[in-house]
Amino acid sequence: MGTEGYSPAVMEKGVRQASKASSFADASEDMRELAEIEISPTHLQRLSERIGEEWVELRDEDVEKFCQRRLDAAL
């Protein structure tokens, strides 16, 4: 995952807030007020969409491994 100039922790917080807020504008405002980090609504949307696509790919890989009985058991 690229970090777009943000630390992994900031990326996680931004995407998490974007998933909880009623809009990307609200998530952007929350990040500004709560974390003192400026991320535009458009940037939060792009990051969220990109990371969501990466998660879908990882999930699909795990499903394929499961179907082939190659998925390691979670510890």
DOLOSE-654513 format. One record per residue (C-alpha): x, y, z. Coordinates in pm, 1 decimal. Last residue first. Example, Ala and Ser with C-alpha at 12.3 -4.5 7.8 and 13.67 -1.06 7.14 Angstrom:
REM residues 2
[site [1367.0,-106.0,714.0]]
[site [1230.0,-450.0,780.0]]
***
This chain:
REM residues 75
[site [-363.1,-1860.2,1473.6]]
[site [-541.8,-1838.5,1143.5]]
[site [-529.7,-2164.2,947.8]]
[site [-324.8,-2139.8,630.6]]
[site [-528.4,-2133.5,311.3]]
[site [-415.0,-2395.8,57.9]]
[site [-736.3,-2601.5,40.4]]
[site [-786.9,-2497.2,-323.6]]
[site [-1116.4,-2329.7,-235.1]]
[site [-948.3,-2170.0,65.8]]
[site [-661.1,-2040.1,-148.3]]
[site [-911.9,-1885.5,-390.1]]
[site [-1104.7,-1728.9,-103.4]]
[site [-780.4,-1592.0,42.7]]
[site [-683.6,-1437.2,-291.0]]
[site [-1031.7,-1284.3,-320.9]]
[site [-997.2,-1130.3,25.3]]
[site [-659.8,-980.2,-63.7]]
[site [-800.5,-837.0,-387.2]]
[site [-1102.1,-694.6,-202.6]]
[site [-870.6,-536.4,55.7]]
[site [-670.0,-368.9,-222.2]]
[site [-992.5,-235.7,-375.1]]
[site [-1094.5,-93.3,-36.6]]
[site [-752.1,69.1,-6.2]]
[site [-799.8,241.3,-340.4]]
[site [-1158.2,349.1,-267.6]]
[site [-1071.9,480.4,77.5]]
[site [-768.2,669.3,-50.3]]
[site [-968.3,826.4,-332.4]]
[site [-1251.8,926.0,-98.1]]
[site [-1014.3,1066.9,161.1]]
[site [-843.4,1268.4,-112.7]]
[site [-1174.8,1408.7,-231.4]]
[site [-1277.8,1501.0,123.9]]
[site [-947.6,1684.9,170.3]]
[site [-698.9,1560.3,426.5]]
[site [-566.2,1808.9,682.3]]
[site [-459.9,1644.3,1006.5]]
[site [-525.9,1791.7,1352.1]]
[site [-639.3,1448.2,1471.8]]
[site [-979.9,1535.1,1615.9]]
[site [-1071.5,1860.8,1442.5]]
[site [-901.7,1814.3,1105.1]]
[site [-973.3,1441.7,1088.4]]
[site [-1337.5,1505.0,1180.7]]
[site [-1364.8,1774.0,911.1]]
[site [-1230.7,1533.4,650.3]]
[site [-1468.1,1261.7,769.1]]
[site [-1760.6,1504.2,746.1]]
[site [-1660.8,1597.4,390.2]]
[site [-1619.8,1228.3,305.4]]
[site [-1981.7,1182.5,407.4]]
[site [-2194.6,1020.1,680.0]]
[site [-1884.2,934.9,878.2]]
[site [-1792.5,579.9,976.9]]
[site [-1612.7,452.3,665.8]]
[site [-1433.3,784.6,617.6]]
[site [-1319.8,770.6,979.9]]
[site [-1162.0,429.5,925.0]]
[site [-999.2,543.5,601.9]]
[site [-851.8,848.9,770.7]]
[site [-739.7,664.7,1084.7]]
[site [-571.4,388.3,886.5]]
[site [-397.7,635.5,656.1]]
[site [-277.6,835.8,956.3]]
[site [-134.3,520.5,1116.2]]
[site [31.5,413.9,789.3]]
[site [206.7,751.6,780.4]]
[site [90.5,993.6,515.2]]
[site [285.6,1094.5,203.8]]
[site [50.4,906.0,-28.6]]
[site [100.5,595.2,185.9]]
[site [129.3,341.3,-90.2]]
[site [0.0,0.0,0.0]]
***
